[in-house]
Amino acid sequence: MNRRALLGAAAAAAPVALAAPALAQAAPELRWRLTSSFPRNLDILFGTPEGIARRVAALTDNKFQIRCFPAGEIVGGLQALDAVQAGTVECAHSAAYYYTGKDPSFAFFTAMPFGLNTRMFNAWNRHGGGQALANELFGTYNIVPFSAGDTGAQMGGWFRKEVKTVAELQGLKFRIAGFAGQVFAKLGAVPTQVAAADIYPSLERGTLDAVEFVGPYDDEKLGFARVAPNYYFPGFWEPGARLHLMVNKAAFEALPATYKAALEVACAEADQEMTARYDAGNPQALRRLVAGGAQLRPWSREILAAAWKAAHELYEETGAKNERFKKIWESYRRFRDDEYAWFRVAENSFDNFAFTAQQTVR
């Protein structure tokens, strides 16, 4: 028999060793820690980074794992940005306006009184220069920001007593976050910022006269109606409220390109999922709250007009002292004014008829 032919046949019959996929060869196993600004029982807020972690793992063949910790287990809810900046953790899920004490410009990237709603913010962030401005601001704190969830329009908070006039806001101790606290201070209230887990005890003890958080789905869980039954609307200071995944810059830059892409994709999906979950859960929660005794009350025209005036005065005053704030406000305001004009023609005209007709036209 031909020896060369025999060796060739044997080689053909032998199992073929396939090369491992390029991702498997190049992908390191990574373990990150994420600190949230929210407690575990707020399943949408805390569940959002958990969803991001699951998606990142799925997109990287389980090689990139992110473990999520609720507020207080690593650092307090309002220290999340500091922990990322210092590299104590690789990332955090938080609201930028918790950090307006560092720079008031952070408020633009969560919510501004009489500002952009969820859809408007998406447009500004993606196509109006908002993301570049966010990158610039967060970058000074050694952080790469990713938009990662929006609550949609929020409610106006829970009050022990009715508040009909600006005069009745005088001295009122109000838990409220971000730039809105300064607006209420101009109206005579005493704003304070309290982490989510500490709000109810403060209200129950009488340390607070009123609190605002998100909306019916979360507020029901936190039990505010038991102590402060007057539920005001709308949350004019949060027409939408954006959350961010805040990633330590050095940690992000060290990621393989495929892991960076996985993180970006997971955050983009989470951005839409949070709004959808709140829009699905809030109507039923509101019905239960009202059935349980919550008193729905609209803000008076007097308070809304005074708040609008105070907010815009504050924007000009802050911009005069802070160049970054002024730069962002000019971009934000131009975009907001165009969006308001468009939404008034299309969205608002539809809403005004359809929402009323649903109650009256059969």
N, C-alpha and C positions, 0 to 999 in steps of 0.2 A: 504494500500500500504506500502511496505517496505520503511521506512524513510531513511535508509542508501542507498538504491538503488536510491531513488529520489534525494538525495543530490549528488550522483555520476553522475547521468544523467545531473543535472543542471551544475555541474562543467565542464562536457564534452562539453556542449553547449556554455559555456562562451567564449568570445574572449581570445586568448592567447597573453600575453604581451611578445613580442620578445625582447631579449637583444640587445642593440645597438652594432653595430660593434666595435671591439676593437679600430680601428683607431679613430672613432668618440668619444669614451670615453676618449682616452688618448691625442688626438691632441688639442693643444691650438691654439687659433687664434693669429697669429703674423702679425705685420705690419713692414716691413723693408723699409729703404730708400737706393736707389742706385744712386751714382753720376757717370756720364759718363765723359770721357775726350773729348767727341765729341758733336758738335751741332746737333740739331734735324733734320736739312735738309739732313744730311748724313744718308740716311735711312737704309743702310746696317750696318754701324758702330753703329749708335744709335739704330737701330732696333734689333740688336742682343741681348742686355740685355732686351729689351722689350719682345722678344721671350722667353728668359729664364724665365722671370717673369710669362708669360702666362702659360708656361709648368709647372712650380712649382705649380702655383695655381691649375691647372687641376689635378696634381698628388696628391694633398693634400685636395681635396674636397673644394677648395677655402679658406682654413683656413690659408694658408701661403701666404701672399700677399707681393709683392715687388713693390714699386713705383719708377719709373725711372725718373731721372732729368738730363737734358742736361748740358753740361759744362757751368759754370757761374751762374747757379741758386742757387746752394748751395756753391760750391767752384769752382775755376778756373780749367780748363782742366788739368793743370799740377800739381795740388794740390790734385788729387784724392787719391793717396796712403797715403798722410799725413792725410787726413780726415778719412780714414779707420783705420789707425794706432792709431789715437787719439780717435776713437769711436764716432766721429761726425756723421758718417753714418755707417750703418752695412756693406755696401759693395760698390764696385766700379767696373766699367768696363773700363779698361785702357790698355796701352802698357807699359810693364816693362821698356823698354829702355828710357822712359821719365825720369827715376830716376837714370840714371848713375852718376849723380852728387853726389848721396848718396853712391853708390857703383857701379863701372864699371861692376861688375858681372851681374847686371840686364839685360845688353844687350843680354846675351846668351838666354834669355827667350822671346825675341821678334825677333831679327834678328841680324846677324853678317855679315859684309862684307865678301863675298866669303864663306859663311857658309852653313848651312843646308837648303834645300828647304822644302816645307810644308810636303811632305811625309817623308822625312828624319828626320825632327824634330819629327814627330809623333812616328817614330820608336825609336829614341833616348830617347824621353820623356817617352814612355811606357815600352821600353824593353832595354834601354841602361843606365838607372840610372838617366836620366834627371829630372824626377819628384821628386826624393828624394833630388837632389841638389836644385831644386826650393823650395821645402818645407823648407829646411835648411836656405836658403837665406831669403825668405819671412818671415819665422818664427821669425827672429831677429827683424822684424818690426811689430810683433804682428798680422801677416796676414797669412791666409790659401789661397793658390793660386789654381785656377782651370783654366785649358786651356779652352778658350771660344772664338774660332774664329781664322781664319787665312786668310789673304788676297790673298795668293798665291804670285807668283813673281810680284814685282812691277816695275814701270817704273822709268826712270832715271831723271825725273824732267823737268821743264820748264825754259828756259833761254832766256834772252832778245837778246843776240848775240850768234853766233856760237862759240863753244869751240872745237878746234881741237887738241890743244897741251897742255901739262902741263903748259907751260909758260902762256897760256891764262887763267889759273885758278888763277893766282897771284892776290890777293886782291879782288877776286870775293866774294860778300856778298851772301851767300847761306843759305837758310832755309833748315836745314837737321837735323833729330833727331838721338839720340842715338850715338853709337860708331862711326858711319860713319862720324860724324862731325869732330872727331879727325883725321880720315884718310884724309879727305879733307884739314884739317889744315896743315898736313904734306906736302900736295901737294901745299900749298900756298894760299888756299882759306880762307875766313873768315866765319866760320860756325856760325849759330845762331839757337836757338830752339824757335819756335813760335807756340802757340796753334792754332788749326785748324781754329777757327773763326777769327783770326787776320792775317792770311797769306795774303789774297788778298789785304786788305788795305795797308799792308807793301810793297807789290810788286808794287801796283799802285802808291804809293807815291815815289817810288825809294829808299826806305830804304833797299830793297833787289834787287839783280841782277838776282836771280834765286831761284826757290822753288822746292821742291819735296814733294809729299804727298803720294798717293797710286797708282792709275792707272786711266785709262780713265773714268770709271763709276763715280768716285768721282771727278776727276779733271774737268770733264765737268761741273758739278754742281757748282764748285768753280770759274769757269771762267778764269783760268790762261791764256788760249790761247789768250785772248783779249790784254794782256799786254806783254807776253813773248811767242812768237809763236814757238820757237825751242824746240821740244819735244824729249828728249834723251831716249835711251834704251840700255841695260837693267839697271834696278836698282840693280847693282851688290852688293850693300850693303844690299839688302832685297830680297834674293831669295825666301823667304817666310817671313811673318811677323805675329807673334802670339800675340793675345790679351788674357787677363786674367780677370776672375772674381776674384777680391781680396776681401776676406771676413775677417772681424774682428775676431780674434781667439776666444775671449771670447764669441762673439755672435754665432759663429759656434758651439762651444763646448756645448752651452746651448740648441741647437736644439734637438728635439726628433730624434731617429735614422731614422725614416721614412722620416723626412724632410731633413736630411742630404743626404739621398739616392736620394730624389727628386731633390735636388740641383745638385748633381753629374750627374744624368741622363740628366737634362736640359742643363747643360754645355757641356756634351759630344755631344748631338744632335746639339747644336749651333755651336760647333767646325766644324762640317762638313757642316752645312748649310751656314755659311758665305763664305767658299771657293766656294761652288756651286753657290751661288748668284753672286759672282764676276766673276767666269768663264762664267756664262750665260750673264752677263751684259756688260762686258768689250769689246767684239768684236764689238757690235753695236755702243757703245759709241766712240770707236776709229775711226770707219768709219765716224761718224758724225763730229768728231773733225778734221779729215783730210779734209773732204769735206768743212769744215768751214775755212780752211786756216792753220791749224797746220802743221808744217814741221817735219816729223819724221826723226831723225838723230841717227845713231849708235855711241856709244862711240868709239873713235879711239883706235887702238891697243896700241899706246903709253900711253894713259891715263889708260887703263885697266891694263897694265903691271906695271905701276908706282903705281897704287892703290893696286894691289896685294902685291907688295913689301912693301909698306907703312903699309898695314893692318897687315901683319905678323910680321913686326918689332914692331908694336904697341902692338900686343898680347904678345910678349916676354917681352917688356919693362914693360907693366902693370902687368904681372905675377910676375916679379921680385920685384914689390913693394906691391903686394896684394896677400896674400896666398890663399884666397878664389877664386879669379879670376884664379890663376894658377891651382888650383885643378879642377875647372870646365873646363878650357881650355884643360887640358890634356884629360879629358873624352870626351869632345866635338870633339877635333881634331882627336883622334883615331877613333871615330865613323864616322866623316865626311870623313876621308880618305878611310875607307872601303866602305862607301856608294858611294863615287865618282867612285871608281873602279868598283862597281857593275852597277851603272847607266850608266857608259860609255859603258859597254858591251851590256846591254839590252835596256834601255830607250833611250839613246842618239843615238845609231845606228839606231833604228827605226825612231826616230824623224828626224834625218838628211836626211834620204831618203824620208819618207812620206811627210814631209812638203815641200820639194823641188819638189817632184813628183806631188803634188797637183797643182803646178803652171805650170809644164812643160810636164807631161806625160798625154796623153788623150787616 
